[in-house]
Amino acid sequence: MTTPTNDDQPRPMSRREMREAAAHRGKAPTPVPPTAPVMPAADEVPTSSVAEPSAPAAAEVPASSPAADADLARQAAELFPSRSDVSAMAMRTDAIRTDANNDVTPENPLTDIFGDHAVAAPKKKKRAGCIVALVVLLALLGGATAGGFWVWNTYGDKIQDFLGMGESKDYEAGIAEGEVMFTIQPGDGGLQISYALHEAGVTKTDEIFYDWLRENPPTPTFYPGTYKLQQKMTAAAAVEVLGNVDNKLANAVLLREGETLQTILPTIADSLQIPIEDLQAATADPSVYGVSAATLEGWLFPATYEFNEGVTANDVITTMVNRTLQSLDSAGVPVEERQRILTVAAIIQREAGAGDMGKVAQVIYNRLGPENTETFGLLQMDSTVAYGVGKLHDGVVATTDADRANDNPYNTYLHPGLPAGPIANSGDEAIDAAMHPEPGPWFYFVTVNLNTGETVFSETYAQQLEAEALWHDWCEENPDSGCYD
């Protein structure tokens, strides 16, 4: 995020930093659904309520009224509770084996649309729930006006799924294509893997893999490592590959966008079984790789790499630096501009979401311009401040007054211009955006919805304050989304 305010309110950072904040606090909590409504058993319903109607059910729907509509909405909300949104898709811990088998048990499968709390309910309750579902549907078909339309608009997907009318959440077998290198990180559970698979284009929906695990016990143990998958796989096919440790690629490592040497070197060491001391020695002198910089921060490209047995630390680092050079050359970056572009790209990578990188790049260049009378050369990027005080990977979701007062060469609130160097690695999109920004008059931006990534770009500080108010409102409505420290 850009631009300070004059109060002590912490500032939002990028969606990636929000996920890291959640990861720092520990493993994603299992969503706790509301208690299932208690329905009377069929044999306990008064005779008058189950008597054979003399006219079609739709004709017996009472006239619509505000009270009736509200009651209908309440029944639907109880019958079709919304699932808790899980915002941290890639939460990490330091465990070696995953604990996916801890969040799914044979006693707790997912068998219907009523949420986790209803799966253990007696059959009589489920039968009563079906009766209420039909009543709701008949009310809708009978024209329960405002209340009915609200129920359908809010819960229509769940009603269709319940009646078998909704679109399948899983891909059909036999349509898988392409190749996807997928990495299970240490500590990933079934839910984290499920979300990551959808993000990688492997599965059709973000929870189908997790749902399949719950419905088909026992759950396999998932071991960290890189696996070869395809796009458009069924959940069952993905489980078959990931649940077999023999499918793990022996000498593969995945580096993610926005990572630093602090996290990259341990990842390489764990994945390739190379001593961390060897990797530290291999990165000590950037000139060995033709890099004119004080460190290799930002020069180890994020990608999945496969190496032969016996690969050395220097071989690994050479491969990763060369991949960065390839990206720089593809973007048309002159040799003398490489370090500067990587510095800009790193900020973009940490601050922007997909689709907004070109705009964030333009904000940076607008602020660096000599005509800037909004911030007078100050970038005021919280990501650089967090890096300068050593909090970039410590679960920091906002910078504090003390952080912004810390005098270090990465504090872009105190020092105009770019920071001393890259604060992280960056991918092809960020590098290209740094070289080819999207033209625009913006000096400010803030992500106002951390789930969707909706970001507001502004020309003036007054507009920015209005956007920040939207962000604060969203945070108040989503207190567990990691907005504040």
Buried (B, 14 or more C-beta within 10 A) or exposed (E): BBBBEEEEEBBBBBBBBBBBBBBBBEBBBBEEBEEBBEBEEEEEEEEEEEEEEEEEBBEEBEEBEEEBBEEBBEBBBBBBBEEBEBBBBBBBBEBEEBBBBEBBEEEEBBEEBBBBBBBEBEEBBBEBBBBBBEBBBBBBEBEBBBBBBBBBEBBBBBBBBBEEEBEEBBBEEEEBEEEBBBBBBBBBBBBBBBBBBBEBBBBBBBBBBBBBBBEBEEBBEBBBBBBBBBBBBBBEBBBEBBBEEEBBBEBBBBBBBBBBBEBBBEBBBBBBEBEEEBBEEBBEEBEBBEBEBEBBBBBBBBBBBBBEEEBBBBBBBBBBBEBBBEBBEEBEBEEEBBBBBBBBBBBBBBBBBEEBBBBBBBBBEBBBEEEBEBBEBBBBBBBBBBBBBEBBBEBBBBBBEEBBEBEBEBBBBBBBEBBBBBBBBBBBBBBBBBBEBBEBEBBBBBBBBBBEBBBBBBBEBEBBBEBBEBBBEBBEEBEEBBBBE
